[in-house]
Amino acid sequence: MPLLAKNNFLPDLQAILEEVAQQAKLLWVNYPNNLVAASADRQFFTELVEYARIYDIVVCHDVAYCELAFDGFKPISFLEIPGAREVGIEFYSISKT
C-alpha cells in the first residue's frame, strides 16, 4: 500500500483492488510511524475496522512509537475503536522509549 503525503501517509483502503482485499489475511499498520512521524486518527482507524470486518482481515497494529509524542499530542490506540478487538491486535515495544 503506498503511503503518500497527499493521504497524510495513511493507506488509501479504497485504492486496494477488490481481488487483493479478498485474498488478504493480514493488514499491518504502524502509527505513529517512523520516518515521517505520521499518526492515524480515530476516523482512519474506524474505517480500518470496518474494512477488516468486510474482508475478514486481521489488523496488526505496531504502536512502538506511541510514547514519543510532543506538544500535548497523544496518539490513540487502534484498540480504542469499537470493534477493533474483534478484528485485530496491537503490539508495543519498550525498546523505542
C-alpha distances in whole Angstrom, upper triangle without the diagonal:
4,6,9,13,14,12,13,10,9,6,8,8,11,9,7,10,13,14,11,11,15,15,12,15,13,10,10,10,13,15,17,15,16,16,16,17,15,16,15,18,20,18,15,16,18,15,13,17,17,14,15,19,18,16,18,15,16,14,15,15,16,18,20,21,22,25,25,25,28,30,30,26,25,22,22,21,19,22,24,22,24,23,20,23,23,19,18,20,19,20,22,24,27,26,25,28
4,6,10,11,10,11,8,8,6,8,10,12,10,10,13,16,17,14,15,18,18,16,18,16,13,13,12,14,15,16,14,15,14,14,16,14,15,15,18,20,19,15,17,20,17,16,19,20,17,18,22,21,19,21,18,19,17,17,17,17,19,21,21,22,25,24,24,26,28,29,25,25,22,22,22,20,24,25,24,26,25,23,26,26,22,21,22,22,22,24,25,28,27,25,27
4,7,9,7,8,4,6,5,8,11,13,11,12,16,19,20,17,17,21,21,18,20,17,14,13,11,11,12,13,11,12,12,10,12,10,12,12,15,18,17,13,15,18,16,15,18,20,17,18,22,22,21,22,19,20,17,17,16,16,17,18,18,19,22,21,21,23,25,25,22,22,18,19,20,18,22,23,22,25,24,22,25,25,22,21,21,20,21,22,23,25,25,22,25
4,5,5,7,5,7,8,9,12,14,12,14,17,20,22,20,20,23,24,21,23,21,17,16,14,15,14,15,13,14,13,10,13,10,13,13,16,19,18,15,17,20,18,17,21,22,19,21,24,24,23,25,23,23,20,20,19,19,20,21,20,21,24,22,22,23,25,26,22,23,20,21,22,21,24,25,24,27,27,24,27,28,25,24,25,23,24,24,25,28,27,24,27
4,5,5,5,8,10,11,15,16,15,17,21,24,26,23,23,27,27,25,26,24,20,19,16,16,15,14,13,14,12,9,11,9,12,13,15,19,17,15,18,20,19,19,22,23,22,23,27,27,26,28,25,25,22,22,20,20,20,21,19,21,23,21,20,21,22,23,20,21,19,20,22,21,25,25,24,27,28,26,29,30,27,26,26,25,25,25,26,28,28,24,26
4,6,7,9,10,10,14,15,14,16,19,22,25,23,22,26,27,25,27,25,21,20,18,18,17,17,16,17,16,13,15,12,14,14,15,18,16,14,18,20,18,18,22,22,21,23,26,26,25,28,25,26,23,24,22,22,22,24,22,23,26,24,22,23,24,25,22,23,20,21,23,22,26,26,24,27,28,26,29,30,27,26,27,26,27,28,29,31,31,27,29
4,5,6,7,7,11,12,12,14,17,20,22,20,19,23,24,22,24,21,18,17,14,15,14,14,14,16,16,13,14,10,11,11,12,15,13,11,14,16,14,14,18,19,17,19,22,22,22,24,22,22,19,20,19,19,20,22,20,20,23,22,21,22,23,23,20,20,18,18,20,18,22,22,21,23,24,22,25,26,23,23,24,23,24,25,26,29,29,26,27
4,5,9,10,13,15,15,17,20,23,25,23,22,25,26,24,25,22,18,17,14,13,11,12,12,13,13,10,10,7,8,9,10,14,13,11,14,16,15,15,19,20,19,20,23,24,24,25,23,23,20,20,17,18,17,19,17,17,20,18,17,18,19,20,16,17,15,16,18,17,21,21,20,23,24,22,25,26,24,22,23,21,22,22,24,26,26,23,24
4,7,9,12,14,14,15,19,21,23,20,20,23,24,21,22,19,15,14,11,11,10,10,9,11,11,8,9,6,8,9,12,15,14,11,14,16,15,14,18,19,18,19,22,23,22,24,21,21,17,17,15,15,15,17,16,16,19,18,17,19,21,21,18,18,15,16,17,16,20,21,20,23,23,21,24,25,22,21,21,19,20,20,22,24,24,21,23
4,6,9,12,12,13,16,19,21,18,17,20,21,18,19,17,13,12,9,10,9,10,10,13,13,11,11,8,8,7,10,12,11,8,10,13,11,11,14,16,14,15,19,19,19,20,18,18,14,15,13,14,14,17,16,16,20,19,18,20,22,22,18,18,14,15,15,14,17,18,17,20,20,18,21,22,19,18,18,17,18,20,21,24,24,21,23
4,6,9,8,9,13,15,17,14,13,17,18,15,17,14,11,11,9,11,11,13,13,15,15,14,14,11,12,10,12,14,13,9,11,13,11,10,13,14,12,13,17,17,16,18,15,16,13,14,13,15,16,18,18,19,22,22,21,24,25,25,22,21,17,17,17,15,18,19,18,20,20,17,20,21,18,17,18,18,19,21,23,26,26,24,26
4,5,5,7,11,13,16,14,12,16,17,15,18,16,13,14,12,15,15,17,16,18,19,17,18,14,14,12,14,15,13,10,12,13,10,10,14,14,11,14,16,16,15,18,16,17,15,17,16,18,19,22,22,22,26,25,24,26,28,27,24,23,20,19,19,17,20,21,19,21,20,19,22,22,19,19,21,21,22,24,26,29,30,27,29
4,5,6,9,10,13,11,9,13,14,13,15,13,11,12,12,15,16,18,18,20,21,20,20,16,16,13,15,15,13,10,11,12,8,8,11,11,8,10,13,12,11,14,12,14,13,15,15,18,19,22,23,23,26,26,26,28,30,29,25,24,21,19,19,16,19,20,17,19,18,16,19,19,16,16,19,19,21,24,26,29,30,28,30
4,6,8,9,12,11,10,13,15,14,17,16,14,16,16,19,19,21,21,24,24,22,23,19,19,16,17,17,14,12,14,14,10,11,13,12,9,12,14,12,12,16,15,17,16,19,19,22,23,26,26,26,30,30,29,31,32,32,28,27,24,23,22,19,22,23,20,21,20,19,22,21,18,19,22,23,25,28,30,33,34,32,34
4,6,9,11,10,10,13,15,14,17,17,14,16,16,19,20,22,21,23,23,21,22,19,20,18,19,20,17,14,16,17,13,13,16,15,12,15,17,15,14,17,16,18,17,20,20,22,24,26,27,27,31,30,30,32,33,33,29,29,25,24,24,21,24,25,23,24,23,22,25,24,21,21,24,24,26,28,30,34,34,32,34
4,6,8,7,7,10,11,10,14,13,12,14,15,18,19,22,21,23,23,22,23,20,20,18,20,20,18,15,16,17,14,12,15,14,11,12,15,13,12,15,13,16,15,17,18,21,23,25,26,27,30,30,30,33,34,34,30,29,25,24,24,20,23,25,22,23,22,20,23,22,18,19,21,22,24,27,29,32,33,31,33
4,5,5,6,9,10,11,14,15,14,17,18,21,23,25,24,26,26,26,27,24,24,22,23,24,21,18,20,20,16,15,18,16,13,14,16,14,12,15,14,17,17,20,21,24,26,29,30,30,34,34,34,36,38,38,34,33,29,28,27,24,26,28,25,26,24,23,25,24,20,21,24,25,27,30,32,36,36,34,37
4,5,5,6,9,10,13,15,14,18,19,23,24,27,26,29,29,28,29,26,26,23,24,24,22,19,20,19,16,15,17,15,11,13,14,11,9,13,13,16,17,20,22,25,27,30,31,32,35,36,35,38,40,39,35,34,30,29,27,24,26,27,24,25,22,22,24,22,19,20,23,25,28,31,33,37,37,36,38
4,6,5,6,9,12,14,15,18,20,24,26,29,28,29,30,30,31,28,28,25,27,27,25,22,22,22,19,17,19,17,14,14,16,13,10,13,13,17,18,21,23,25,28,31,32,33,37,37,37,40,42,41,37,36,32,31,29,25,27,29,27,27,24,23,25,23,20,21,24,26,28,31,33,37,37,36,39
4,5,5,6,10,11,11,15,17,20,23,25,24,26,27,26,27,25,25,23,25,25,23,20,20,21,17,16,17,16,13,13,15,13,10,12,11,14,15,17,20,22,25,27,29,30,33,34,34,37,39,38,35,33,29,28,26,23,25,27,25,25,23,21,23,22,18,19,21,23,25,28,30,34,34,33,36
4,5,5,8,10,10,13,15,19,21,24,23,25,26,26,26,24,23,21,22,22,20,17,17,17,14,12,14,13,9,9,11,9,6,9,8,12,13,15,18,20,23,26,27,28,32,32,32,35,37,36,33,31,27,25,24,20,22,24,21,22,19,18,20,18,15,16,19,21,23,26,28,32,33,32,34
4,6,8,11,12,16,18,22,24,27,26,29,30,30,30,27,27,24,25,25,23,20,20,19,17,15,15,14,11,10,11,9,6,8,9,12,14,17,20,23,26,28,30,31,34,35,35,38,40,39,36,34,30,28,26,22,23,26,23,23,20,19,21,18,15,17,20,23,25,28,31,34,35,34,37
4,7,10,11,15,18,21,24,27,26,28,29,29,30,27,27,25,26,26,25,22,21,21,19,16,17,17,13,12,14,12,8,10,9,12,14,17,20,22,25,28,30,30,34,35,36,39,41,40,36,34,30,29,26,23,24,27,25,25,22,20,21,19,16,17,20,22,24,27,29,33,34,33,36
4,6,8,11,14,18,20,23,22,24,26,26,26,24,24,21,23,23,22,19,18,19,17,14,15,15,11,10,12,12,8,8,6,9,11,13,16,18,21,24,26,27,30,31,32,35,37,37,33,31,27,25,23,19,21,24,22,22,19,17,19,17,13,14,16,18,20,23,26,29,30,29,32
4,7,10,14,17,20,23,22,24,26,27,27,24,24,21,23,23,22,19,18,19,17,14,14,15,12,9,11,12,8,7,5,6,9,11,14,17,20,22,25,25,29,30,31,35,37,36,32,30,26,24,21,18,19,22,20,21,17,16,16,14,11,11,13,16,18,21,24,27,28,28,31
4,6,10,13,16,19,18,21,23,23,23,21,20,18,20,20,20,17,15,17,16,12,12,14,12,9,12,13,10,9,5,5,6,7,11,13,16,19,21,22,25,26,27,31,33,32,29,26,23,21,18,15,16,19,18,19,16,14,14,14,10,9,11,13,14,18,20,24,24,24,27
4,7,10,13,16,15,18,19,20,19,17,17,15,17,17,17,14,12,14,13,9,11,13,10,8,12,13,11,10,7,6,5,6,8,11,14,16,18,19,23,24,24,28,30,29,26,23,20,18,16,13,15,18,16,18,16,13,14,14,10,9,11,12,13,17,19,23,23,22,25
4,7,10,13,12,14,16,17,17,15,14,13,16,17,17,14,12,15,15,11,12,15,13,11,15,16,14,14,10,8,6,5,6,7,11,13,15,16,20,20,21,25,28,27,23,21,17,16,14,12,14,17,16,19,17,14,15,16,12,10,10,10,11,13,15,19,19,19,21
4,7,9,9,12,14,14,13,11,11,10,13,14,15,11,10,14,13,10,12,15,13,12,16,18,16,16,13,11,7,6,5,6,9,11,12,13,17,17,18,21,24,23,20,18,14,13,12,10,13,15,15,18,17,13,15,16,13,11,11,10,10,12,14,18,18,17,19
4,6,5,8,11,12,10,9,9,9,12,14,15,12,11,15,15,13,15,18,17,16,19,21,20,19,16,14,10,8,5,4,6,8,9,10,13,13,15,18,21,20,17,15,11,12,11,10,13,15,15,19,18,15,16,18,16,13,12,9,9,10,12,15,15,13,16
3,5,8,11,10,8,7,5,6,9,12,13,11,10,14,15,13,15,18,17,17,20,22,22,21,18,16,13,11,8,7,6,8,7,8,11,11,11,15,17,17,13,11,8,9,9,9,12,14,14,18,18,15,17,19,17,14,13,11,11,11,13,15,16,13,15
4,7,9,9,6,5,4,7,10,13,15,13,12,16,17,15,17,20,20,20,23,25,24,24,21,19,15,14,10,9,7,8,6,6,9,9,9,12,15,15,11,10,7,9,10,11,14,15,16,20,21,17,19,22,20,17,16,13,12,12,13,15,15,12,13
4,6,7,5,6,7,9,13,16,17,14,14,18,19,16,19,22,21,20,24,25,25,25,21,19,16,14,11,9,8,8,7,9,12,10,11,14,17,18,14,14,11,13,13,13,17,18,19,22,23,19,21,23,21,18,17,14,13,12,13,15,14,11,14
3,5,5,8,10,13,16,19,21,18,18,22,22,20,22,25,24,24,27,29,27,28,24,22,19,16,14,11,11,10,8,11,13,11,12,15,18,19,16,16,14,16,16,17,20,22,22,26,26,23,24,27,24,21,20,17,15,14,13,15,14,11,13
4,6,8,11,14,18,21,22,19,20,24,24,22,25,27,26,26,29,30,29,30,26,24,21,19,16,14,14,13,11,14,15,13,14,16,19,20,18,18,16,18,19,20,23,24,25,29,29,25,27,29,27,24,23,20,18,17,16,18,16,13,16
4,5,9,12,15,19,20,17,18,22,22,20,23,26,24,25,28,29,29,29,26,25,21,20,17,15,15,14,12,14,16,13,13,14,17,19,16,17,15,17,18,19,23,23,24,27,28,25,27,29,26,24,23,20,20,19,19,20,19,16,17
4,6,10,13,16,18,16,17,20,20,19,22,25,24,24,27,29,28,29,25,24,20,18,15,13,12,12,9,10,12,10,9,11,14,15,12,13,11,14,15,16,20,20,21,25,26,23,25,27,25,22,21,18,17,16,16,18,17,13,15
4,7,10,13,14,12,13,17,17,16,19,21,20,21,24,26,25,26,23,22,18,17,14,13,12,13,10,11,14,12,11,13,15,16,12,13,10,12,14,14,18,18,19,22,23,20,23,25,23,20,20,17,17,17,18,20,19,16,17
4,7,10,12,10,11,14,15,14,16,19,19,19,22,24,24,24,21,20,16,15,12,12,10,12,10,9,12,11,10,12,14,14,10,10,7,9,11,11,15,15,15,19,20,17,20,22,20,18,18,15,16,15,17,19,19,16,17
4,7,8,6,7,10,11,10,13,15,15,16,19,20,21,21,19,18,14,14,11,12,11,13,12,11,14,14,13,15,17,16,12,11,8,8,9,9,12,12,12,16,17,14,17,19,17,15,16,14,15,16,18,20,21,19,19
4,5,5,6,9,10,11,13,15,15,17,19,20,21,22,20,19,16,16,13,15,13,16,15,13,16,16,14,16,17,15,11,11,8,7,9,9,12,11,10,14,16,14,17,19,18,16,17,15,17,18,20,22,24,21,22
4,6,5,6,9,10,10,12,14,15,17,18,20,20,19,18,15,16,14,16,14,18,17,15,18,18,17,18,19,17,14,12,10,7,9,8,10,9,7,10,13,11,15,17,16,15,16,15,18,19,22,24,26,23,24
4,6,5,6,9,10,11,12,14,16,17,19,20,18,18,16,17,15,18,17,20,20,18,21,21,19,21,21,20,16,15,13,11,12,11,13,12,9,12,13,13,16,18,16,16,18,18,20,21,24,27,28,26,27
4,5,5,6,9,10,10,12,14,15,16,18,16,16,13,14,13,15,15,18,18,16,20,20,19,21,22,21,17,16,13,11,12,10,13,12,10,13,14,12,16,17,15,14,16,16,18,20,22,25,26,24,25
4,5,5,6,9,10,10,12,14,15,16,14,13,10,12,10,13,13,16,17,15,18,19,19,21,22,21,17,15,12,9,9,6,9,9,7,10,10,8,12,13,12,11,13,12,15,17,20,23,25,23,24
4,5,5,6,9,10,11,13,15,15,14,14,12,14,13,16,16,20,20,18,22,23,22,24,25,23,19,17,15,12,11,9,10,10,6,8,9,8,12,13,11,12,14,15,18,20,23,26,28,26,27
4,5,5,6,9,10,11,12,14,13,14,12,15,14,17,18,21,22,20,24,25,24,26,27,25,22,20,17,15,14,11,13,13,10,11,11,10,14,14,12,13,16,17,20,22,25,28,29,28,29
4,5,5,6,9,10,11,11,10,10,8,11,11,14,15,19,19,18,22,23,23,25,27,25,22,20,16,14,13,9,11,13,10,11,10,9,12,12,10,10,13,14,17,19,22,25,27,25,27
4,5,5,6,9,10,10,9,9,8,11,11,15,16,20,21,19,23,24,24,27,28,26,23,20,17,14,12,9,10,11,8,8,7,6,9,9,7,8,11,13,16,19,23,26,27,26,28
4,5,5,6,9,10,10,11,11,14,15,19,20,23,24,23,27,28,27,30,31,29,26,23,20,17,16,12,13,14,10,10,8,9,12,11,9,11,15,17,20,23,26,29,31,30,31
4,5,5,6,8,8,10,10,13,14,18,19,23,24,23,27,28,28,30,32,30,27,25,21,19,17,14,15,16,13,13,11,11,14,12,10,12,15,17,20,23,26,29,31,29,31
4,6,5,5,5,6,7,11,12,16,18,21,23,22,26,27,27,30,32,31,27,25,21,18,16,12,13,15,13,13,10,9,11,10,6,8,12,14,17,21,24,27,29,28,30
4,6,5,7,9,10,14,15,19,21,24,26,25,28,30,30,33,34,32,29,26,23,20,18,14,14,16,13,12,9,9,11,8,7,10,14,16,20,23,26,30,32,31,32
4,6,8,11,12,16,18,22,23,27,28,28,31,33,32,35,37,35,31,29,26,23,21,17,18,19,16,15,12,13,15,12,10,13,17,20,23,26,29,33,34,33,35
4,5,9,11,15,17,20,23,26,28,27,31,32,32,35,37,36,32,30,26,24,22,18,19,21,18,17,14,14,16,13,10,13,16,19,22,25,28,32,33,32,34
4,7,10,13,16,19,22,25,27,27,30,32,32,35,37,36,32,29,26,23,21,17,17,19,17,16,13,12,13,10,8,10,14,17,20,23,27,30,31,31,33
4,6,10,13,16,19,21,24,24,27,29,29,32,35,33,30,27,23,21,18,15,15,18,16,16,13,11,12,10,7,8,11,14,17,20,23,27,28,28,30
4,6,10,13,16,18,21,21,24,26,27,30,33,31,28,25,21,19,16,12,13,16,15,15,12,10,10,9,5,5,8,11,13,17,20,23,25,25,27
4,6,10,12,15,17,17,21,22,23,27,29,27,24,21,18,15,13,9,10,14,12,14,12,8,10,10,6,4,6,8,11,14,17,21,22,22,24
4,6,9,12,15,15,18,20,21,25,27,26,23,20,16,15,12,9,11,14,14,16,14,10,11,12,9,6,5,6,7,11,14,17,18,18,20
4,6,9,11,11,15,16,17,21,24,22,19,16,13,11,9,7,9,12,12,15,14,10,11,13,11,8,6,5,6,9,12,15,16,15,17
4,6,8,9,13,14,16,19,22,21,18,16,12,12,10,9,11,14,15,18,18,14,14,17,14,11,9,6,5,6,8,12,13,12,14
4,6,6,9,10,12,16,19,18,15,12,9,9,8,9,11,13,14,18,18,14,15,18,16,13,10,7,6,5,8,10,12,10,12
4,6,8,9,12,15,19,18,16,13,11,12,11,12,14,16,18,21,22,18,18,21,19,16,13,9,7,5,5,7,8,6,8
4,6,5,8,12,15,15,13,11,9,11,11,13,15,17,19,22,23,19,20,23,22,18,16,12,10,8,8,9,10,6,8
4,6,7,11,14,13,10,8,6,8,8,11,13,14,16,20,21,17,18,22,21,17,15,11,11,8,9,10,12,9,9
4,6,9,12,11,10,8,8,11,11,14,16,16,19,22,24,21,21,25,24,21,18,14,13,10,10,9,11,8,7
4,7,11,11,10,9,9,12,14,16,18,19,21,25,26,23,24,27,26,23,20,17,15,12,12,11,12,8,7
4,7,7,6,6,7,11,13,16,18,18,20,24,26,23,24,28,26,24,22,18,17,15,15,15,15,12,11
4,6,6,8,10,14,16,19,22,20,23,26,28,26,27,31,30,27,25,22,21,19,19,18,18,15,13
4,6,9,12,15,18,21,23,22,24,27,30,27,29,32,32,29,28,25,24,22,22,21,22,19,17
4,6,10,13,16,19,21,19,21,24,27,25,27,30,29,27,26,23,23,20,21,21,22,19,17
4,7,9,13,16,18,16,18,21,24,22,24,27,26,24,23,20,20,18,19,19,21,18,16
4,6,9,13,14,13,15,19,21,19,20,24,23,21,19,16,17,15,17,17,19,16,15
4,7,10,12,11,13,17,19,16,18,21,20,18,16,13,14,13,15,16,18,15,14
4,7,8,7,9,13,15,13,14,18,17,15,14,12,13,13,16,17,19,17,17
4,5,5,8,11,13,10,11,14,14,12,10,8,10,10,14,16,18,16,17
4,5,6,9,10,7,9,12,10,8,8,7,10,12,15,18,20,18,19
4,5,8,8,5,6,9,10,8,8,7,11,12,16,18,21,20,20
4,6,9,7,9,12,12,11,11,11,14,15,18,20,23,22,22
4,6,5,8,10,11,11,12,12,16,17,21,23,26,24,24
4,6,8,9,10,11,13,14,18,20,24,26,29,27,28
4,6,5,7,9,11,13,17,20,23,26,29,28,29
4,5,5,6,8,10,14,16,20,23,25,24,25
4,6,6,7,9,13,15,19,22,24,24,25
4,6,9,12,15,18,22,25,27,27,28
4,7,11,14,17,21,24,26,26,27
4,7,10,14,17,20,22,22,24
4,7,10,14,17,19,19,21
4,7,10,13,16,15,17
4,7,10,12,12,14
4,7,9,9,10
4,5,6,8
4,6,6
4,6
4
